[in-house]
Amino acid sequence: MKKTETRFTYGGRWDMSAYIRNLVLSQTGKKDVRVDMELKDLNYQVRKIGVNINQIAHRLNSNIGDMSDAEYVVELMKELNARLEKLTEKIEK
């Protein structure tokens, strides 16, 4: 996937409206919407992680799951924290 295509994806899918919005705003002197798109993607990822946490909690409470499920959530949270740190750095610039 090209760098431009990566910038305008949402949940792994190409977001044509974001691409067009960025083109229009960049021509009018408005801000670049990359940070907004990254926030939108992070929000999507957080929701997915929340769903996973709920499913794992249900499985553990039902004695169906094991610790590998909980370890998976920990890895997802580490990934999310890393992405949040990168985004925070971009916003602070």
A tleap script that builds the chain and sets N, CA, C and O, in Angstrom:
source leaprc.protein.ff14SB
mol = sequence {
  NMET LYS LYS THR GLU THR ARG PHE THR TYR
  GLY GLY ARG TRP ASP MET SER ALA TYR ILE
  ARG ASN LEU VAL LEU SER GLN THR GLY LYS
  LYS ASP VAL ARG VAL ASP MET GLU LEU LYS
  ASP LEU ASN TYR GLN VAL ARG LYS ILE GLY
  VAL ASN ILE ASN GLN ILE ALA HIE ARG LEU
  ASN SER ASN ILE GLY ASP MET SER ASP ALA
  GLU TYR VAL VAL GLU LEU MET LYS GLU LEU
  ASN ALA ARG LEU GLU LYS LEU THR GLU LYS
  ILE GLU CLYS
}
set mol.1.N position { 0.847 -1.173 0.000 }
set mol.1.CA position { 0.000 0.000 0.000 }
set mol.1.C position { 0.895 1.240 0.000 }
set mol.1.O position { 1.862 1.307 0.759 }
set mol.2.N position { 0.578 2.212 -0.843 }
set mol.2.CA position { 1.360 3.436 -0.921 }
set mol.2.C position { 1.149 4.284 0.324 }
set mol.2.O position { 0.159 4.138 1.042 }
set mol.3.N position { 2.117 5.184 0.563 }
set mol.3.CA position { 2.031 6.051 1.740 }
set mol.3.C position { 0.740 6.872 1.723 }
set mol.3.O position { 0.080 7.013 2.752 }
set mol.4.N position { 0.380 7.412 0.560 }
set mol.4.CA position { -0.844 8.202 0.447 }
set mol.4.C position { -2.059 7.360 0.785 }
set mol.4.O position { -2.969 7.822 1.473 }
set mol.5.N position { -2.079 6.125 0.304 }
set mol.5.CA position { -3.208 5.246 0.573 }
set mol.5.C position { -3.295 4.910 2.054 }
set mol.5.O position { -4.390 4.811 2.606 }
set mol.6.N position { -2.148 4.732 2.698 }
set mol.6.CA position { -2.128 4.400 4.118 }
set mol.6.C position { -2.694 5.547 4.946 }
set mol.6.O position { -3.374 5.318 5.946 }
set mol.7.N position { -2.417 6.769 4.535 }
set mol.7.CA position { -2.899 7.932 5.280 }
set mol.7.C position { -4.410 8.025 5.291 }
set mol.7.O position { -4.990 8.576 6.226 }
set mol.8.N position { -5.047 7.502 4.281 }
set mol.8.CA position { -6.494 7.657 4.161 }
set mol.8.C position { -7.210 6.317 4.242 }
set mol.8.O position { -8.041 5.977 3.400 }
set mol.9.N position { -6.862 5.573 5.274 }
set mol.9.CA position { -7.564 4.323 5.528 }
set mol.9.C position { -8.276 4.441 6.866 }
set mol.9.O position { -7.869 5.201 7.744 }
set mol.10.N position { -9.326 3.688 6.997 }
set mol.10.CA position { -10.096 3.659 8.243 }
set mol.10.C position { -10.427 2.209 8.513 }
set mol.10.O position { -11.179 1.582 7.767 }
set mol.11.N position { -9.865 1.684 9.578 }
set mol.11.CA position { -10.103 0.286 9.903 }
set mol.11.C position { -9.583 -0.656 8.835 }
set mol.11.O position { -10.145 -1.728 8.613 }
set mol.12.N position { -8.487 -0.244 8.161 }
set mol.12.CA position { -7.897 -1.080 7.125 }
set mol.12.C position { -8.549 -0.924 5.761 }
set mol.12.O position { -8.124 -1.563 4.799 }
set mol.13.N position { -9.571 -0.088 5.660 }
set mol.13.CA position { -10.259 0.111 4.382 }
set mol.13.C position { -9.949 1.507 3.855 }
set mol.13.O position { -9.813 2.451 4.633 }
set mol.14.N position { -9.836 1.640 2.530 }
set mol.14.CA position { -9.587 2.919 1.877 }
set mol.14.C position { -10.758 3.852 2.152 }
set mol.14.O position { -11.915 3.456 2.006 }
set mol.15.N position { -10.470 5.086 2.548 }
set mol.15.CA position { -11.508 6.068 2.852 }
set mol.15.C position { -11.428 7.191 1.821 }
set mol.15.O position { -10.717 8.177 2.013 }
set mol.16.N position { -12.167 7.026 0.730 }
set mol.16.CA position { -12.141 7.991 -0.364 }
set mol.16.C position { -12.604 9.363 0.093 }
set mol.16.O position { -12.043 10.371 -0.335 }
set mol.17.N position { -13.607 9.425 0.946 }
set mol.17.CA position { -14.104 10.728 1.394 }
set mol.17.C position { -13.025 11.489 2.165 }
set mol.17.O position { -12.928 12.711 2.046 }
set mol.18.N position { -12.221 10.783 2.947 }
set mol.18.CA position { -11.130 11.448 3.676 }
set mol.18.C position { -10.092 11.989 2.707 }
set mol.18.O position { -9.559 13.082 2.901 }
set mol.19.N position { -9.811 11.231 1.679 }
set mol.19.CA position { -8.836 11.660 0.674 }
set mol.19.C position { -9.331 12.924 -0.027 }
set mol.19.O position { -8.579 13.887 -0.175 }
set mol.20.N position { -10.580 12.921 -0.453 }
set mol.20.CA position { -11.146 14.080 -1.144 }
set mol.20.C position { -11.219 15.276 -0.203 }
set mol.20.O position { -10.903 16.399 -0.596 }
set mol.21.N position { -11.635 15.039 1.037 }
set mol.21.CA position { -11.710 16.109 2.033 }
set mol.21.C position { -10.338 16.756 2.214 }
set mol.21.O position { -10.231 17.980 2.283 }
set mol.22.N position { -9.296 15.939 2.290 }
set mol.22.CA position { -7.949 16.464 2.455 }
set mol.22.C position { -7.535 17.294 1.244 }
set mol.22.O position { -6.919 18.348 1.399 }
set mol.23.N position { -7.868 16.832 0.041 }
set mol.23.CA position { -7.534 17.593 -1.162 }
set mol.23.C position { -8.215 18.958 -1.154 }
set mol.23.O position { -7.577 19.974 -1.430 }
set mol.24.N position { -9.490 18.982 -0.843 }
set mol.24.CA position { -10.245 20.235 -0.830 }
set mol.24.C position { -9.701 21.176 0.239 }
set mol.24.O position { -9.464 22.353 -0.033 }
set mol.25.N position { -9.504 20.672 1.440 }
set mol.25.CA position { -9.023 21.522 2.526 }
set mol.25.C position { -7.613 22.031 2.273 }
set mol.25.O position { -7.289 23.160 2.640 }
set mol.26.N position { -6.775 21.217 1.656 }
set mol.26.CA position { -5.406 21.668 1.392 }
set mol.26.C position { -5.399 22.769 0.334 }
set mol.26.O position { -4.518 23.628 0.350 }
set mol.27.N position { -6.364 22.758 -0.583 }
set mol.27.CA position { -6.461 23.797 -1.607 }
set mol.27.C position { -7.023 25.097 -1.045 }
set mol.27.O position { -6.754 26.167 -1.592 }
set mol.28.N position { -7.786 25.028 0.018 }
set mol.28.CA position { -8.394 26.228 0.598 }
set mol.28.C position { -7.571 26.799 1.745 }
set mol.28.O position { -7.975 27.776 2.376 }
set mol.29.N position { -6.424 26.195 2.015 }
set mol.29.CA position { -5.573 26.685 3.084 }
set mol.29.C position { -5.973 26.198 4.460 }
set mol.29.O position { -5.415 26.647 5.461 }
set mol.30.N position { -6.920 25.296 4.528 }
set mol.30.CA position { -7.340 24.750 5.815 }
set mol.30.C position { -6.307 23.744 6.300 }
set mol.30.O position { -5.390 23.376 5.565 }
set mol.31.N position { -6.463 23.307 7.531 }
set mol.31.CA position { -5.505 22.380 8.127 }
set mol.31.C position { -5.529 21.020 7.439 }
set mol.31.O position { -6.524 20.626 6.831 }
set mol.32.N position { -4.422 20.325 7.551 }
set mol.32.CA position { -4.316 18.956 7.055 }
set mol.32.C position { -5.137 18.065 7.980 }
set mol.32.O position { -5.051 18.206 9.200 }
set mol.33.N position { -5.916 17.170 7.437 }
set mol.33.CA position { -6.822 16.362 8.246 }
set mol.33.C position { -6.210 15.032 8.669 }
set mol.33.O position { -6.922 14.158 9.164 }
set mol.34.N position { -4.911 14.863 8.486 }
set mol.34.CA position { -4.288 13.584 8.845 }
set mol.34.C position { -4.478 13.239 10.313 }
set mol.34.O position { -4.792 12.097 10.647 }
set mol.35.N position { -4.290 14.212 11.188 }
set mol.35.CA position { -4.440 13.940 12.623 }
set mol.35.C position { -5.877 13.546 12.929 }
set mol.35.O position { -6.116 12.626 13.712 }
set mol.36.N position { -6.838 14.237 12.315 }
set mol.36.CA position { -8.240 13.879 12.525 }
set mol.36.C position { -8.518 12.452 12.067 }
set mol.36.O position { -9.237 11.713 12.740 }
set mol.37.N position { -7.958 12.065 10.936 }
set mol.37.CA position { -8.170 10.710 10.428 }
set mol.37.C position { -7.507 9.681 11.343 }
set mol.37.O position { -8.047 8.598 11.569 }
set mol.38.N position { -6.339 10.029 11.862 }
set mol.38.CA position { -5.677 9.101 12.779 }
set mol.38.C position { -6.496 8.942 14.061 }
set mol.38.O position { -6.597 7.843 14.607 }
set mol.39.N position { -7.078 10.045 14.536 }
set mol.39.CA position { -7.948 9.954 15.711 }
set mol.39.C position { -9.167 9.081 15.423 }
set mol.39.O position { -9.590 8.291 16.266 }
set mol.40.N position { -9.722 9.231 14.231 }
set mol.40.CA position { -10.873 8.420 13.841 }
set mol.40.C position { -10.495 6.942 13.805 }
set mol.40.O position { -11.248 6.090 14.276 }
set mol.41.N position { -9.327 6.645 13.243 }
set mol.41.CA position { -8.873 5.255 13.177 }
set mol.41.C position { -8.588 4.710 14.577 }
set mol.41.O position { -8.926 3.565 14.877 }
set mol.42.N position { -7.970 5.521 15.431 }
set mol.42.CA position { -7.709 5.079 16.803 }
set mol.42.C position { -9.009 4.812 17.553 }
set mol.42.O position { -9.101 3.854 18.321 }
set mol.43.N position { -10.001 5.647 17.333 }
set mol.43.CA position { -11.300 5.431 17.963 }
set mol.43.C position { -11.884 4.087 17.532 }
set mol.43.O position { -12.437 3.351 18.350 }
set mol.44.N position { -11.757 3.777 16.260 }
set mol.44.CA position { -12.230 2.490 15.735 }
set mol.44.C position { -11.485 1.338 16.407 }
set mol.44.O position { -12.093 0.347 16.810 }
set mol.45.N position { -10.164 1.477 16.524 }
set mol.45.CA position { -9.352 0.428 17.142 }
set mol.45.C position { -9.700 0.260 18.624 }
set mol.45.O position { -9.755 -0.863 19.124 }
set mol.46.N position { -9.934 1.363 19.318 }
set mol.46.CA position { -10.299 1.291 20.742 }
set mol.46.C position { -11.620 0.548 20.909 }
set mol.46.O position { -11.769 -0.265 21.821 }
set mol.47.N position { -12.578 0.828 20.025 }
set mol.47.CA position { -13.853 0.109 20.094 }
set mol.47.C position { -13.652 -1.384 19.875 }
set mol.47.O position { -14.254 -2.200 20.573 }
set mol.48.N position { -12.802 -1.750 18.903 }
set mol.48.CA position { -12.536 -3.168 18.650 }
set mol.48.C position { -11.901 -3.820 19.873 }
set mol.48.O position { -12.253 -4.941 20.241 }
set mol.49.N position { -10.964 -3.112 20.499 }
set mol.49.CA position { -10.315 -3.650 21.697 }
set mol.49.C position { -11.337 -3.803 22.816 }
set mol.49.O position { -11.320 -4.799 23.540 }
set mol.50.N position { -12.227 -2.825 22.962 }
set mol.50.CA position { -13.268 -2.916 23.981 }
set mol.50.C position { -14.156 -4.134 23.786 }
set mol.50.O position { -14.522 -4.806 24.750 }
set mol.51.N position { -14.497 -4.414 22.539 }
set mol.51.CA position { -15.303 -5.603 22.241 }
set mol.51.C position { -14.531 -6.858 22.625 }
set mol.51.O position { -15.086 -7.778 23.226 }
set mol.52.N position { -13.241 -6.891 22.273 }
set mol.52.CA position { -12.408 -8.051 22.631 }
set mol.52.C position { -12.334 -8.237 24.143 }
set mol.52.O position { -12.434 -9.357 24.643 }
set mol.53.N position { -12.160 -7.138 24.863 }
set mol.53.CA position { -12.074 -7.222 26.326 }
set mol.53.C position { -13.375 -7.782 26.897 }
set mol.53.O position { -13.349 -8.637 27.782 }
set mol.54.N position { -14.503 -7.304 26.396 }
set mol.54.CA position { -15.792 -7.812 26.879 }
set mol.54.C position { -15.956 -9.297 26.584 }
set mol.54.O position { -16.443 -10.047 27.431 }
set mol.55.N position { -15.557 -9.727 25.398 }
set mol.55.CA position { -15.667 -11.143 25.043 }
set mol.55.C position { -14.767 -11.999 25.928 }
set mol.55.O position { -15.165 -13.070 26.387 }
set mol.56.N position { -13.553 -11.516 26.160 }
set mol.56.CA position { -12.609 -12.273 26.986 }
set mol.56.C position { -13.094 -12.328 28.429 }
set mol.56.O position { -13.014 -13.377 29.069 }
set mol.57.N position { -13.595 -11.206 28.949 }
set mol.57.CA position { -14.116 -11.198 30.323 }
set mol.57.C position { -15.263 -12.194 30.457 }
set mol.57.O position { -15.351 -12.921 31.446 }
set mol.58.N position { -16.125 -12.222 29.472 }
set mol.58.CA position { -17.243 -13.175 29.507 }
set mol.58.C position { -16.727 -14.613 29.508 }
set mol.58.O position { -17.212 -15.453 30.267 }
set mol.59.N position { -15.738 -14.891 28.650 }
set mol.59.CA position { -15.189 -16.251 28.577 }
set mol.59.C position { -14.493 -16.637 29.874 }
set mol.59.O position { -14.648 -17.760 30.356 }
set mol.60.N position { -13.728 -15.708 30.438 }
set mol.60.CA position { -13.028 -16.014 31.691 }
set mol.60.C position { -14.022 -16.220 32.832 }
set mol.60.O position { -13.842 -17.113 33.661 }
set mol.61.N position { -15.061 -15.401 32.875 }
set mol.61.CA position { -16.080 -15.553 33.919 }
set mol.61.C position { -16.890 -16.832 33.754 }
set mol.61.O position { -17.455 -17.341 34.721 }
set mol.62.N position { -16.946 -17.349 32.538 }
set mol.62.CA position { -17.677 -18.593 32.272 }
set mol.62.C position { -16.760 -19.806 32.330 }
set mol.62.O position { -17.175 -20.924 32.022 }
set mol.63.N position { -15.498 -19.577 32.729 }
set mol.63.CA position { -14.479 -20.633 32.775 }
set mol.63.C position { -14.262 -21.295 31.419 }
set mol.63.O position { -13.923 -22.476 31.346 }
set mol.64.N position { -14.459 -20.529 30.342 }
set mol.64.CA position { -14.226 -21.043 28.990 }
set mol.64.C position { -12.839 -20.635 28.509 }
set mol.64.O position { -12.144 -21.423 27.868 }
set mol.65.N position { -12.438 -19.407 28.818 }
set mol.65.CA position { -11.173 -18.873 28.328 }
set mol.65.C position { -10.021 -19.208 29.246 }
set mol.65.O position { -10.192 -19.794 30.314 }
set mol.66.N position { -8.828 -18.815 28.793 }
set mol.66.CA position { -7.640 -19.004 29.617 }
set mol.66.C position { -6.806 -17.724 29.591 }
set mol.66.O position { -7.209 -16.722 29.001 }
set mol.67.N position { -5.669 -17.767 30.220 }
set mol.67.CA position { -4.833 -16.574 30.352 }
set mol.67.C position { -4.297 -16.085 29.010 }
set mol.67.O position { -3.944 -14.912 28.893 }
set mol.68.N position { -4.225 -16.940 28.000 }
set mol.68.CA position { -3.734 -16.474 26.704 }
set mol.68.C position { -4.668 -15.407 26.134 }
set mol.68.O position { -4.222 -14.510 25.418 }
set mol.69.N position { -5.957 -15.500 26.449 }
set mol.69.CA position { -6.894 -14.463 26.019 }
set mol.69.C position { -6.553 -13.128 26.675 }
set mol.69.O position { -6.536 -12.093 26.009 }
set mol.70.N position { -6.288 -13.150 27.952 }
set mol.70.CA position { -5.936 -11.926 28.671 }
set mol.70.C position { -4.606 -11.372 28.170 }
set mol.70.O position { -4.446 -10.157 28.058 }
set mol.71.N position { -3.658 -12.241 27.869 }
set mol.71.CA position { -2.362 -11.803 27.346 }
set mol.71.C position { -2.530 -11.129 25.987 }
set mol.71.O position { -1.815 -10.179 25.671 }
set mol.72.N position { -3.467 -11.614 25.192 }
set mol.72.CA position { -3.751 -11.006 23.894 }
set mol.72.C position { -4.232 -9.565 24.081 }
set mol.72.O position { -3.823 -8.674 23.337 }
set mol.73.N position { -5.082 -9.338 25.054 }
set mol.73.CA position { -5.575 -7.989 25.329 }
set mol.73.C position { -4.426 -7.084 25.758 }
set mol.73.O position { -4.370 -5.923 25.353 }
set mol.74.N position { -3.524 -7.597 26.562 }
set mol.74.CA position { -2.372 -6.803 26.997 }
set mol.74.C position { -1.556 -6.362 25.786 }
set mol.74.O position { -1.117 -5.214 25.725 }
set mol.75.N position { -1.348 -7.254 24.828 }
set mol.75.CA position { -0.604 -6.902 23.615 }
set mol.75.C position { -1.347 -5.836 22.811 }
set mol.75.O position { -0.727 -4.904 22.300 }
set mol.76.N position { -2.655 -5.967 22.698 }
set mol.76.CA position { -3.443 -4.952 21.994 }
set mol.76.C position { -3.330 -3.596 22.680 }
set mol.76.O position { -3.225 -2.567 22.013 }
set mol.77.N position { -3.351 -3.593 23.996 }
set mol.77.CA position { -3.240 -2.339 24.736 }
set mol.77.C position { -1.863 -1.698 24.551 }
set mol.77.O position { -1.756 -0.475 24.463 }
set mol.78.N position { -0.815 -2.514 24.491 }
set mol.78.CA position { 0.527 -1.974 24.244 }
set mol.78.C position { 0.591 -1.314 22.877 }
set mol.78.O position { 1.168 -0.237 22.725 }
set mol.79.N position { -0.009 -1.967 21.880 }
set mol.79.CA position { -0.038 -1.406 20.534 }
set mol.79.C position { -0.819 -0.096 20.515 }
set mol.79.O position { -0.395 0.876 19.890 }
set mol.80.N position { -1.936 -0.073 21.188 }
set mol.80.CA position { -2.750 1.135 21.261 }
set mol.80.C position { -1.987 2.266 21.940 }
set mol.80.O position { -2.015 3.400 21.461 }
set mol.81.N position { -1.311 1.980 23.038 }
set mol.81.CA position { -0.528 3.004 23.737 }
set mol.81.C position { 0.558 3.573 22.847 }
set mol.81.O position { 0.792 4.782 22.855 }
set mol.82.N position { 1.229 2.722 22.078 }
set mol.82.CA position { 2.275 3.195 21.173 }
set mol.82.C position { 1.685 4.133 20.120 }
set mol.82.O position { 2.271 5.171 19.815 }
set mol.83.N position { 0.539 3.773 19.571 }
set mol.83.CA position { -0.099 4.625 18.570 }
set mol.83.C position { -0.555 5.940 19.181 }
set mol.83.O position { -0.442 6.987 18.543 }
set mol.84.N position { -1.064 5.904 20.399 }
set mol.84.CA position { -1.494 7.130 21.066 }
set mol.84.C position { -0.313 8.054 21.338 }
set mol.84.O position { -0.434 9.272 21.200 }
set mol.85.N position { 0.818 7.490 21.719 }
set mol.85.CA position { 2.017 8.301 21.953 }
set mol.85.C position { 2.466 8.984 20.671 }
set mol.85.O position { 2.808 10.167 20.690 }
set mol.86.N position { 2.471 8.257 19.554 }
set mol.86.CA position { 2.867 8.850 18.272 }
set mol.86.C position { 1.916 9.973 17.885 }
set mol.86.O position { 2.348 11.028 17.422 }
set mol.87.N position { 0.630 9.746 18.072 }
set mol.87.CA position { -0.350 10.767 17.728 }
set mol.87.C position { -0.203 11.987 18.627 }
set mol.87.O position { -0.320 13.117 18.155 }
set mol.88.N position { 0.048 11.779 19.895 }
set mol.88.CA position { 0.253 12.891 20.821 }
set mol.88.C position { 1.450 13.725 20.396 }
set mol.88.O position { 1.403 14.954 20.457 }
set mol.89.N position { 2.523 13.072 19.965 }
set mol.89.CA position { 3.699 13.795 19.483 }
set mol.89.C position { 3.353 14.644 18.269 }
set mol.89.O position { 3.809 15.783 18.168 }
set mol.90.N position { 2.557 14.114 17.346 }
set mol.90.CA position { 2.165 14.875 16.157 }
set mol.90.C position { 1.328 16.083 16.541 }
set mol.90.O position { 1.505 17.167 15.984 }
set mol.91.N position { 0.425 15.903 17.482 }
set mol.91.CA position { -0.455 16.999 17.891 }
set mol.91.C position { 0.343 18.103 18.574 }
set mol.91.O position { 0.045 19.283 18.393 }
set mol.92.N position { 1.353 17.732 19.354 }
set mol.92.CA position { 2.142 18.716 20.100 }
set mol.92.C position { 3.088 19.504 19.214 }
set mol.92.O position { 3.582 20.550 19.636 }
set mol.93.N position { 3.356 19.046 18.010 }
set mol.93.CA position { 4.282 19.761 17.105 }
set mol.93.C position { 3.689 21.025 16.581 }
set mol.93.O position { 4.334 21.738 15.813 }
savepdb mol mol.pdb
quit
